[in-house]
Amino acid sequence: MAKKLAAGNWKMNGTGADLAQVSALIAAHPAPKCDILICPPATLLSRMSDAAKGSAVKTGGQDCHADASGAHTGDISALMLADTGASHVILGHSERRADHGETDAQVRAKALAAQAAGLIAVICVGETEAQRDAGDTLSVIASQLAGSLPDSCTAVNTVIAYEPVWAIGTGRVPTTDQIAQVHDLMRDALTARFGDADMTLLYGGSVKPDNAAEIFAVANVDGALVGGASLKAADFSTIIAALDAS
Ligand code: PGA
């Protein structure tokens, strides 16, 4: 059985005052069945990791450089993330792919670095609306998986997030059939390539308290990567409870 994970992606949101949201989350979920992860901006990682120490809440970065150190102004390495107490790092999010031109090959190199640093790589894939309209969704996902995952991926060091680009931050969500179709394809492709049927597969894109239970009932959905609804403890808490109940 794949390990269930409720992951929050704070994106470029949050300052010290928002650590109170994490304290509230910790208090609300002393012994969850699923894993809980918050990926705050890098500026908050150390403080959040310290605040979450000994609790059920894990912390992660939102990106890392493929090198361990060096002359890369503004970048952060996987080793540095691990040094803050982080256990995960999101890689290849569509906002990174779009805003920074990240390619599958770069995501793969970052995933290798993350795994080498002992982090769990949360690797994102997802089609644009134009690709879905053209009927290319499954081939796009298969090709992103093939290109973005290093051969070293296992169920222990890798989580995959399916995030349709058109569903992120829009309030639009694929039908449960559409989610099932992609998650079934991912399970089959990953099992065929890695021989490991237990990789955690997240759905992401406009997951909210009121649609979480329906999404978690879909086969091969092992949790969610949540943006906007992870910023407030009350909303994220409802999503965590839905995953625990699924
Ligand atoms: P959203 O973002 O939940 O705000 O749609 C999801 C994501 O980009 O990870």
Residues whose N, C-alpha, C, O or C-beta is under 5 A from the ligand:
A	BS01	PGA	N9 A167 I168 G169 T170 G204 G205 S206 V207 L225 V226 G227 G228 A229
